[in-house]
Amino acid sequence: MGIFITFGFAAKLELMNSFFHFQGFTPWVFLVDFGLIFGLMLVGKLIRVKIKIVQRLFIPPSLIAGLLGLAMGPNGLGWLPFSNNLSSYAAVLIALVFSTLPFSAQKSSVKEVVTRVGPMWVFAQIGMLLQWGIMGLIGLYIFKSIWPELNSAFGAMLSTGFYGGHGTAAAIGTAYENLPGGLKWDDAMTLGMTTATVGVVVAIIGGLFIIKWGTRSKQTEYITDFNELPNELRTGLIPKGKRCATGEITTSSISIEHLTLHFAVVFVVAFLGYAMSVAVKNWCCDLEPPYNGLELPVFSCAFIVGLLVKKLFDAAKFSDYVNCETIQREGSFFTDLLVTCGVASIKLSVLSSYWFQLLLLIIVGVIVVFAITFYFGRKLSPNHWFERSIFAWGWWTGTMAMGIALERIVDPEMKSKTMDDYALGYLPIAPVEIILITLVPIAFSAGWGGWLMWACILLSALLLMIAWRMKWWKK
């Protein structure tokens, strides 16, 4: 009987899929996509309320919704008629999340910001360099000595997927496919996509176990052990008598609705951030390689524009009408959507013929990334070391969406300012990352990939010396 019900349900979903089939992108495609997304979020919320194991693991409904979308969407069973724009939605939502941060953050002195952002910059930079350097050298000197038939860049495929994600895997895979003659390596795309997909699973499952350990050992600052949490935090439903307001209404609806004004501020900032990113990209097109590929991330540009707009609002005395709590709630709204869209848009790949070597590479990679993340996270965090480290774990194994999802579990109200610091700290990291991604296929195919990986190690050592000199390193 259950089999017939399952097949009947699948048939109805397939019928809905064909019913909502559109040619090209239209506003109705947007409506269908987000109607399904919000529907999955409601299902995810119901699961969080009713299923105890989900409560014990602190799994957010947005993450449940994303996993359901991945399983039943076009990248899974194909039952839900999502368009192919889910990954684009995630990129836009990241920009919107970071557009809210300057308006929802409390005022801080310049000295405080430098003290916070400096360690975060070093932490994030060496996290990237050490993952690439160590795994690249392991693949080059250990894996290739055991299996000589492996490509010299096999070890770098771990960082391609873990740190870089599916986008970097596609970029490096395409670069290898376009190399001439015997330098071409068609398996790079498959390997990169596989490690990127496994990385997302490692980020989620591993992150939840790490958070569970963190709460039990009192390493977290904003949540405690699950057994000590009140019922409303476990289920997410706040009873009457404990509910609070979402912010003061600062405008009369006869002129403009309060929420309309605040959404307008956020969307304009995100738009200007996108314009800045495009302007920098166009300007760099005339430069010599590899600088002609420089492109600032839209979310970082949006954060910078937000800081400038906030200063302008302060000077014009308009900041009194931009409510901090309202903007913060909008940021949480965009974050929920981001997590769902980011997880549902994962493109699953098939394992290649060297599954054993790949499995071994992933096991070694998880150990290396774990050691880098939580050792340097503790040493380079003046405070909130666990919150910063768990964000980095999700980011360096899966995607930034995974980092944000894990961060939301341990820091629901974003009091640690981890994402604020990351947005500023990532600016000097972005060009280094772009240059590294550009050079990896060229260097390994030319035979000097080892030199590039050693350069990553050396640069990491120099950054640690700077951290020691600046007293960012905790003894």
Secondary structure, 3 states (H helix, E strand, C coil): CHHHHHHHHHHHHHHHHHHCCCCCCCHHHHHHHHHHHHHHHHHHHHHHHHCHHHHHCCCCHHHHHHHHHHHHCCCCCCCCCCCCCHHHHHHHHHHHHHHHHHHHCCCCCHHHHHHHHHHHHHHHHHHHHHHHHHHHHHHHHHHHHHCCCCCCCCCHHHHHHHCCHHHHHHHHHHHHHCCCHHHCCCHHHHHHHHHHHHHHHHHHHHHHHHHHHHHHCCCCCCCCCHHHCCHHHHHCCCCCCCCCCCCCCCCCCCCCCHHHHHHHHHHHHHHHHHHHHHHHHHHHCCCCCCHHHCCCCHHHHHHHHHHHHHHHHHHCCCHHHCCHHHHHHHHHHHHHHHHHHHHHCCCCCCCCCCHHHHHHHHHHHHHHHHHHHHHHHHHCCCCCHHHHHHHHHHHHHCCHHHHHHHHHHHCCCCCCCHHHHHHHHCCCHHHHHHHHHHHHHHHHHHCCHHHHHHHHHHHHHHHHHHHHHCCCCCC
